[in-house]
Amino acid sequence: MPEISINFIAVIVAAAVNIVIGMLWYGPLFGKQWKKLMGFSDTDMKGMKMTPMTAIFGGAVTALIMAFVLAHDAYVWGLFFGASVGSVAFALQLAFWIWLGYIATTQASAFLWEGKSWKLFCLNASCSLVSLTAMSLVLTFLR
């Protein structure tokens, strides 16, 4: 089996894209709706134990891990399935199947077991799909 080759610049760019999408999604685009669905007030947000800088750092670490694993998955899919790794269709399929199989199913537990609303699940899962798709496109074209 050939050695896996991952472009670390592409991983960093994909992670940055993930962070920007998350900031926009849970900020100006759907931040108020998210807070309402979570049952948070502005006071609740200010009283959270984690500081904004700690949360940003943690989000950056998780984004880097996700981008790295996604780059690995893209390589393996291309190797084993003979997919055209540099195509838009490949990037979209990779993102969708990873999202459906791992992310959406994991996020569904909040709806199924934690009593969170269906609307909140849809909001979070949609962000994940958009973010994963953008990351997959970056990794596909910067490979």
N, C-alpha and C positions, 0 to 999 in steps of 0.2 A: 504494500500500500504506500503510495507516495506521501511525502511529508506535506502536512497542511500548511498552506501559505495564507497568512492573514495580513491585510494592509492595516496597520495600527492607526495611521492617519484617518482612514475611512471609519474606523471604530470610534475614534474621538469625535469626528464630525457627526456621525450617526447619534452618538450619545448627546452631543450638543443640540441636535435637532429634536431629540426626545425631550430634553429639558425645556426648550423654547415652546414646543407644542403644549407641554404640561402647564407651563406658566400662563400661556394664552388661554388654554382651555379652562383652567380653574381660576383664572383671573378675570380679564375683561369679557371673555366670551360667555362662560357659564358659571362664574364664581358665585354670584348671588343665588342662582338656582341650586348649585351644589350645597352651599351653606344651609339653605332652606330645607333641602332634602335630608341633610345630615342632622338638622335640628340645632344648628349652631347659631349663636348670636355673635355680634362683633366683640362683645365682652368675653364670650367663650373662646373666641379665636385669640384674643390677646392674652388670655390666661392659660394657654396651653403650655405644658411642661417643656416641650422642645422649642428652642429658639429658632427663628427663621434661618440663621446661618447654619445651624446643625442640620435642619431639615434639608436645606439646599445641598449641603455636603453629602448627606445620606442619599439624596436623590441623584446626585452626580455619580456616586459609587454604583448605585443600582443601574443607572443608565449605561454606564461603562460595561458592567457585567452583561447586561442584556445585549448590547451592541456586539460585544465579543462573541457571545454564544450564538447570536444570529449570524455573524460572519462565518463562524465555524459550521453552522447548519447549512448556510448557502453553499459553502465549499463541498460539504458531504452530499447534499442533494444533487449538485452538479456532477459530482464524481460517480455516484451510484445510480442516478436516474438518467444520466446523459442529458440533463436539461441544459438549455442555452442560458448559461449563468449571466450573461450580459444583457439579457432582454427584459423589457418592462413586464412581459407576461410572467417570466420567472420570478421577478421581484414581488409582483402582486400575489402570485400563488403561494410563495414562501410565507409572506406576511399573513395571508388569510388562514392558511392551515396551521401555522404556529399559533396564531391568535385563537382560532376556534378550538384547537386541541388542548391548549395549555392555559392560555390567559383567560378567555371567556369562561371556561369551565371552572377555573379557580375563583374568578370573581363572582361567579354565580353562587358560591357558598354564602356570601353576604346576604343575598336575597333568600336563599333556601334555609339557612340555619341561624342567621343573626337578626332576622326580622327587618332588614333594610328593604326599602321599597323597590319595586320593579323599575321605576323611573330612575332611581339612583344607579341601579345595575346598568341600565341602558346608557346613562351618562358616562359612567366610568368605563364600560366596555367599549363604547364608541371612541373615547379618547385613546384607549389602548390600541384599537384597530387603526386609527388615523396615525398614531405615533409609530406603530410597528411597520405600517406601510411606508411611511416616509423614511424610516431607518433602513428598511429593506432596499428601497430605491437608492439611497445613498451608498449602501454597501455594495450593491450590484454594479453601480456605475463608477465607483472609485476603487474597485478591486484591483 
